[in-house]
Every structure is written in structure tokens, then in C-alpha cells.
């Protein structure tokens, strides 16, 4: 007789997410370095002549240092190398669009800073767009202070259900071990073939959940 395994996909997905979050810092570092390699610098026509100021070795070192940091350390680093300054030569009031502009800088091998263009800054960090910078500045403006802690994944979703509630519902159907492979899977239990997770079991479970 065909049996249906009572392992619910919700629990399996939860285990997978926990394993994903449990990645070591070294693994996350390697993933970031692989995902954000140093990109080509700005063109020779750049008015700041960034390529003459920073060698390829220095750019590689900046990239590796940045992506070796955790979330909070990267935010502090951006705080030091991305500045919002007043426009030095404002246009006439009729065509003035903004009063502030972003200034980017990168560290030299001796620890000093050199001002670079936006393209050189992003390409050194391996970024294709300025989404990270925009999000950083928005969070800084909303909170007045830079966010140094990753808050993603810390809020419980509105539709979250306790796993104990799901297990109790499954156990109410009295799952039993299969006598065909009991020696190989002694801890795995099965439901009767007429039961389905997305059908009868779910239809009975949802009303109980809301009560």
C-alpha cells in the first residue's frame, strides 16, 4: 500500500533557511568576493584622473577589505568615504535643482584618502549600480544616525504559524511507521494514502488555526 510521508514542506523550508543563516563568516566573505569582483575603472577622460591615483593592487585590496567586513562595519566604512556636501558653485536660483552633492573617496595604500568619481568608487567595490549607496543614505536620513546592524529577517511574518501547532495537527491523524523499511527509517512515520496535505488536512487545519 502506498503511503504518504508526513514531512511538511513548511518544516523542510524552515530547516533550509536555518542552515542558510548559519553560514560562517568566512563562507559569506568568499560569496561576497565572488559576487562583487573589482570592475573596470572609469575612462581616461575622467576629469578626476582616478586611474592615475589608484593602482589595480590598491583597488583589489579595498574591495577585499570592504567585503570582508560584516554588515555594520560596511555601514561605518561608507559613512567615512561617502560624504554629502554643499554644492560649491551653485547655479542661479531659477535653475538650481539641488543644494548638496555626493563626494566619494577611497583609501590609499599609505592610509590617506583620495577623491574619486562615482564610477570609480562603485567599480572598485564591485557594484554595478548605486542602490547600496542610495539605501544607505536613505536609512541615515530617516534615522539621523547610520544603521550598523542588519535588521533583515528579524520581524516575524504576519502569517507565521508555530511548528508545534502543525505537528499536533499531523499527530491527530495517528501517523504510523512503515513495516517495509522500519529498520532503515525508524523515526519516519507515514499517513494513510487517502489523506493529502493540500486537501483534507489543510481544509480542517485552517479553521482551527483562526479559532
C-alpha positions as a Markdown table, in Angstrom:
| # | Residue | x | y | z |
|---|---|---|---|---|
| 1 | Unk | 0.0 | 0.0 | 0.0 |
| 2 | Unk | 1.3 | 3.4 | -1.0 |
| 3 | Unk | 2.0 | 5.6 | 2.0 |
| 4 | Unk | 2.3 | 9.4 | 2.1 |
| 5 | Unk | 5.2 | 10.8 | 4.0 |
| 6 | Unk | 4.0 | 13.3 | 6.6 |
| 7 | Unk | 7.0 | 15.6 | 6.3 |
| 8 | Unk | 5.5 | 19.0 | 5.6 |
| 9 | Unk | 7.2 | 21.3 | 3.1 |
| 10 | Unk | 6.9 | 24.2 | 5.6 |
| 11 | Unk | 9.2 | 22.5 | 8.1 |
| 12 | Unk | 11.6 | 21.5 | 5.4 |
| 13 | Unk | 11.8 | 25.1 | 4.2 |
| 14 | Unk | 12.4 | 26.2 | 7.7 |
| 15 | Unk | 15.3 | 23.9 | 8.2 |
| 16 | Unk | 16.8 | 25.0 | 4.9 |
| 17 | Unk | 16.6 | 28.7 | 5.9 |
| 18 | Unk | 18.2 | 28.0 | 9.3 |
| 19 | Unk | 21.1 | 26.2 | 7.5 |
| 20 | Unk | 21.4 | 29.2 | 5.1 |
| 21 | Unk | 21.6 | 31.7 | 8.0 |
| 22 | Unk | 24.2 | 29.5 | 9.8 |
| 23 | Unk | 26.8 | 30.1 | 7.1 |
| 24 | Unk | 30.1 | 31.0 | 8.7 |
| 25 | Unk | 31.5 | 34.5 | 8.3 |
| 26 | Unk | 34.3 | 33.0 | 6.1 |
| 27 | Unk | 31.8 | 31.5 | 3.7 |
| 28 | Unk | 29.9 | 34.8 | 3.5 |
| 29 | Unk | 33.1 | 36.6 | 2.8 |
| 30 | Unk | 34.0 | 34.2 | -0.1 |
| 31 | Unk | 30.5 | 34.5 | -1.5 |
| 32 | Unk | 30.7 | 38.3 | -1.5 |
| 33 | Unk | 34.2 | 38.4 | -3.1 |
| 34 | Unk | 32.9 | 36.1 | -5.8 |
| 35 | Unk | 29.8 | 38.1 | -6.4 |
| 36 | Unk | 31.4 | 41.6 | -6.3 |
| 37 | Unk | 34.8 | 41.4 | -8.0 |
| 38 | Unk | 36.6 | 44.6 | -8.9 |
| 39 | Unk | 35.1 | 46.1 | -12.1 |
| 40 | Unk | 36.9 | 48.1 | -14.8 |
| 41 | Unk | 37.8 | 51.6 | -13.7 |
| 42 | Unk | 36.5 | 54.9 | -15.1 |
| 43 | Unk | 37.6 | 56.0 | -18.5 |
| 44 | Unk | 40.7 | 58.0 | -19.3 |
| 45 | Unk | 38.6 | 61.0 | -20.0 |
| 46 | Unk | 37.6 | 61.2 | -16.3 |
| 47 | Unk | 38.3 | 64.8 | -15.1 |
| 48 | Unk | 39.5 | 63.5 | -11.8 |
| 49 | Unk | 42.0 | 61.2 | -13.4 |
| 50 | Unk | 41.1 | 58.4 | -10.9 |
| 51 | Unk | 43.1 | 55.7 | -12.7 |
| 52 | Unk | 46.3 | 57.7 | -12.1 |
| 53 | Unk | 45.6 | 58.0 | -8.4 |
| 54 | Unk | 44.7 | 54.3 | -7.6 |
| 55 | Unk | 46.6 | 51.3 | -8.8 |
| 56 | Unk | 44.9 | 47.9 | -9.5 |
| 57 | Unk | 46.5 | 46.4 | -6.4 |
| 58 | Unk | 45.1 | 49.2 | -4.2 |
| 59 | Unk | 41.7 | 48.7 | -5.7 |
| 60 | Unk | 41.8 | 45.0 | -5.2 |
| 61 | Unk | 42.8 | 45.5 | -1.5 |
| 62 | Unk | 40.0 | 48.0 | -1.0 |
| 63 | Unk | 37.5 | 45.6 | -2.5 |
| 64 | Unk | 38.7 | 42.6 | -0.4 |
| 65 | Unk | 38.7 | 44.7 | 2.8 |
| 66 | Unk | 35.2 | 46.0 | 2.3 |
| 67 | Unk | 33.6 | 42.7 | 1.6 |
| 68 | Unk | 35.5 | 41.0 | 4.5 |
| 69 | Unk | 33.5 | 43.3 | 6.8 |
| 70 | Unk | 30.2 | 42.4 | 8.4 |
| 71 | Unk | 27.0 | 44.5 | 7.7 |
| 72 | Unk | 27.7 | 47.0 | 10.5 |
| 73 | Unk | 31.3 | 47.5 | 9.6 |
| 74 | Unk | 30.5 | 48.2 | 5.9 |
| 75 | Unk | 28.0 | 50.8 | 7.0 |
| 76 | Unk | 30.6 | 52.6 | 9.1 |
| 77 | Unk | 33.0 | 52.4 | 6.2 |
| 78 | Unk | 30.5 | 54.0 | 3.9 |
| 79 | Unk | 29.9 | 56.7 | 6.5 |
| 80 | Unk | 33.6 | 57.6 | 6.2 |
| 81 | Unk | 34.1 | 57.5 | 2.5 |
| 82 | Unk | 30.7 | 58.9 | 1.2 |
| 83 | Unk | 30.0 | 62.5 | 2.1 |
| 84 | Unk | 27.1 | 64.7 | 1.4 |
| 85 | Unk | 28.5 | 68.2 | 0.9 |
| 86 | Unk | 27.0 | 71.6 | -0.1 |
| 87 | Unk | 27.4 | 72.5 | -3.8 |
| 88 | Unk | 30.5 | 74.7 | -4.1 |
| 89 | Unk | 29.3 | 76.7 | -7.1 |
| 90 | Unk | 25.5 | 76.9 | -7.0 |
| 91 | Unk | 23.6 | 77.9 | -10.1 |
| 92 | Unk | 21.2 | 80.7 | -10.3 |
| 93 | Unk | 18.1 | 80.3 | -8.2 |
| 94 | Unk | 16.0 | 79.8 | -11.4 |
| 95 | Unk | 17.8 | 76.6 | -12.4 |
| 96 | Unk | 19.2 | 75.5 | -9.1 |
| 97 | Unk | 18.0 | 71.9 | -8.6 |
| 98 | Unk | 19.9 | 70.7 | -5.6 |
| 99 | Unk | 21.9 | 72.2 | -2.8 |
| 100 | Unk | 24.1 | 69.2 | -1.9 |
| 101 | Unk | 26.1 | 66.7 | -3.9 |
| 102 | Unk | 27.8 | 63.4 | -3.0 |
| 103 | Unk | 31.6 | 63.2 | -2.8 |
| 104 | Unk | 33.3 | 59.8 | -2.9 |
| 105 | Unk | 36.8 | 58.9 | -1.7 |
| 106 | Unk | 38.9 | 55.8 | -1.4 |
| 107 | Unk | 41.8 | 54.9 | 0.9 |
| 108 | Unk | 45.4 | 54.8 | -0.5 |
| 109 | Unk | 48.0 | 52.2 | 0.4 |
| 110 | Unk | 49.5 | 54.7 | 3.0 |
| 111 | Unk | 46.1 | 55.3 | 4.7 |
| 112 | Unk | 45.5 | 58.7 | 3.1 |
| 113 | Unk | 42.3 | 59.4 | 1.1 |
| 114 | Unk | 41.9 | 60.4 | -2.5 |
| 115 | Unk | 38.7 | 61.8 | -4.0 |
| 116 | Unk | 37.4 | 59.8 | -6.9 |
| 117 | Unk | 34.4 | 59.9 | -9.2 |
| 118 | Unk | 31.3 | 57.9 | -8.6 |
| 119 | Unk | 32.0 | 55.3 | -11.3 |
| 120 | Unk | 35.5 | 54.6 | -9.9 |
| 121 | Unk | 34.0 | 54.2 | -6.4 |
| 122 | Unk | 31.3 | 51.8 | -7.4 |
| 123 | Unk | 33.5 | 49.7 | -9.7 |
| 124 | Unk | 36.2 | 49.4 | -7.0 |
| 125 | Unk | 33.6 | 47.9 | -4.7 |
| 126 | Unk | 32.3 | 45.7 | -7.5 |
| 127 | Unk | 28.9 | 47.4 | -7.7 |
| 128 | Unk | 27.0 | 47.8 | -10.9 |
| 129 | Unk | 24.5 | 50.4 | -9.6 |
| 130 | Unk | 24.4 | 52.9 | -6.7 |
| 131 | Unk | 21.5 | 51.0 | -5.0 |
| 132 | Unk | 23.6 | 50.3 | -1.9 |
| 133 | Unk | 24.6 | 53.9 | -1.6 |
| 134 | Unk | 21.1 | 55.2 | -2.1 |
| 135 | Unk | 19.7 | 52.8 | 0.6 |
| 136 | Unk | 22.5 | 53.8 | 3.0 |
| 137 | Unk | 21.8 | 57.5 | 2.6 |
| 138 | Unk | 18.0 | 56.9 | 3.0 |
| 139 | Unk | 18.5 | 54.9 | 6.2 |
| 140 | Unk | 20.9 | 57.5 | 7.5 |
| 141 | Unk | 18.4 | 60.3 | 6.8 |
| 142 | Unk | 15.5 | 58.5 | 8.3 |
| 143 | Unk | 17.3 | 57.5 | 11.5 |
| 144 | Unk | 19.7 | 60.5 | 11.7 |
| 145 | Unk | 22.5 | 58.0 | 12.5 |
| 146 | Unk | 23.8 | 55.2 | 10.3 |
| 147 | Unk | 22.3 | 51.8 | 10.8 |
| 148 | Unk | 25.1 | 49.5 | 11.9 |
| 149 | Unk | 23.1 | 46.3 | 12.4 |
| 150 | Unk | 21.4 | 44.2 | 9.8 |
| 151 | Unk | 17.7 | 44.2 | 10.7 |
| 152 | Unk | 16.5 | 41.9 | 7.8 |
| 153 | Unk | 14.7 | 38.8 | 8.9 |
| 154 | Unk | 14.2 | 39.8 | 12.5 |
| 155 | Unk | 10.5 | 40.6 | 12.2 |
| 156 | Unk | 8.1 | 37.7 | 12.3 |
| 157 | Unk | 5.8 | 37.5 | 9.3 |
| 158 | Unk | 2.1 | 38.1 | 9.8 |
| 159 | Unk | 1.2 | 34.6 | 8.5 |
| 160 | Unk | 3.8 | 32.7 | 10.7 |
| 161 | Unk | 2.5 | 29.6 | 12.4 |
| 162 | Unk | 4.1 | 27.8 | 15.2 |
| 163 | Unk | 5.6 | 24.4 | 14.1 |
| 164 | Unk | 4.2 | 22.8 | 17.3 |
| 165 | Unk | 0.7 | 23.6 | 16.1 |
| 166 | Unk | 1.4 | 21.9 | 12.8 |
| 167 | Unk | 2.9 | 18.8 | 14.4 |
| 168 | Unk | -0.1 | 18.4 | 16.8 |
| 169 | Unk | -2.4 | 18.6 | 13.8 |
| 170 | Unk | -0.5 | 15.9 | 12.0 |
| 171 | Unk | -0.3 | 13.7 | 15.0 |
| 172 | Unk | -4.0 | 13.8 | 15.4 |
| 173 | Unk | -4.2 | 11.6 | 12.3 |
| 174 | Unk | -2.0 | 9.0 | 14.1 |
| 175 | Unk | 0.8 | 8.5 | 11.6 |
| 176 | Unk | 2.5 | 5.1 | 11.8 |
| 177 | Unk | 5.9 | 3.7 | 10.9 |
| 178 | Unk | 6.0 | 1.6 | 7.7 |
| 179 | Unk | 6.8 | -2.1 | 8.4 |
| 180 | Unk | 8.5 | -2.3 | 4.9 |
| 181 | Unk | 11.6 | -0.3 | 5.8 |
| 182 | Unk | 11.3 | 0.1 | 9.6 |
| 183 | Unk | 15.0 | -0.9 | 10.1 |
| 184 | Unk | 16.2 | 1.9 | 7.8 |
| 185 | Unk | 13.9 | 4.7 | 8.8 |
| 186 | Unk | 12.7 | 4.0 | 12.3 |
| 187 | Unk | 11.9 | 7.7 | 13.0 |
| 188 | Unk | 9.9 | 8.4 | 9.9 |
| 189 | Unk | 6.1 | 8.0 | 10.1 |
| 190 | Unk | 3.6 | 7.9 | 7.3 |
| 191 | Unk | -0.1 | 8.8 | 6.8 |
| 192 | Unk | -2.8 | 6.8 | 5.2 |
| 193 | Unk | -3.0 | 7.2 | 1.4 |
| 194 | Unk | -6.4 | 8.8 | 1.3 |
| 195 | Unk | -5.0 | 11.9 | 3.2 |
| 196 | Unk | -3.5 | 14.8 | 1.4 |
| 197 | Unk | -1.7 | 17.8 | 2.9 |
| 198 | Unk | -3.1 | 20.4 | 0.5 |
| 199 | Unk | -6.5 | 18.8 | 0.6 |
| 200 | Unk | -8.4 | 17.4 | 3.5 |
| 201 | Unk | -5.7 | 18.1 | 6.1 |
| 202 | Unk | -5.4 | 21.7 | 5.2 |
| 203 | Unk | -9.1 | 22.3 | 5.0 |
| 204 | Unk | -9.5 | 21.0 | 8.5 |
| 205 | Unk | -6.4 | 22.8 | 9.9 |
| 206 | Unk | -7.1 | 26.4 | 8.7 |
| 207 | Unk | -10.4 | 26.9 | 10.6 |
| 208 | Unk | -8.8 | 25.5 | 13.8 |
| 209 | Unk | -5.9 | 27.9 | 13.3 |
| 210 | Unk | -8.0 | 31.0 | 13.2 |
| 211 | Unk | -10.0 | 29.9 | 16.2 |
